Amino acid sequence: MPARRRFGSVRRLPSGRWQARYWDAAWNRLGAPGTFATKGDAQRSLSAAETDMSRGEWHDPRLGDVPFAEWAERWLATKARQSSSPRQSTSTVTCCAVTSSRGSA
């Protein structure tokens, strides 16, 4: 019998394709983005996610790739509703300066 995986799992779906699933650091069960034609492809996806996590390079696939400028605008909108303090003003100025210097990066 083959050794059991220590990180994540793969399962065959009724469609015949394979799904890779694993747990994030907060113990939320995640599915790899998409499904895979072969079990080996699904296992390689798990290995890549495990490697990224161990290197600190993993990002949550549910969040997608949001450009910094868009994220900053969302963040500023939440801060606009709060009372202003010197610390918040500094954060706002810093955020705006970084956003304008980076453009739409």
Disulfide bonds with the S-S distance in Angstrom:
none
